[in-house]
């Protein structure tokens, strides 16, 4: 897996490179220290995943991520930060970032990158507990009008919990191909782009 690490603290970036490459599964192709560098490096390298800080001088990580996703909608961006600021979390989710984890959880960074590479959305435990409070529910939602069945609602919940297609398949005793088809159909019905937005939908319309 080739990744780019963006952090305005070069010591942190070097530490991340050492830790991640020691797994033998991750190659840090480039490192940068600003949002401007993030945009330029992504365009040149097109990594499997970009691991990026949020608070940086000039263009922030969120602004850089937004610009990257406009040009490359399939970009996998995982935010790593010391700040669990509510506004940052909501913006990262809405823009289509693949995850938001805190730097304090060093042991969880490599597994988070692998999960994102595998198509999952990743949120640290501190983030997950905040989501229901952050996203206000609408008064009503007509699932029937969108043709969403009870089984599909169950799949949405499991996606929001961060389960992979294989894990959902095992829980529901359905083939992985069937689960992929269900999720693809849900994204079409709800006019959503990816699993991250499906997770946000769950916390907005079902969980809350």
Buried (B, 14 or more C-beta within 10 A) or exposed (E): BBBBBBBBBEEBBBBBBEBBBEEEEBEBBBBBBBBBBBBBBBEEBBBBBBBBBBEBEEBBBBBBBBBBBEEBEEBBBBBBBEBBEEEBBBBBBEBBBBBBBBBEBEEBBBEBBBBBBEBBBBBBEBBBEBBEEBBEEEEEBEBEEEEBEEEBBBBBBBBBEBBBBEBBBEBBEBEBEBBBEBBEBBBEEBEBEBBBBBBBBBBBBBBB
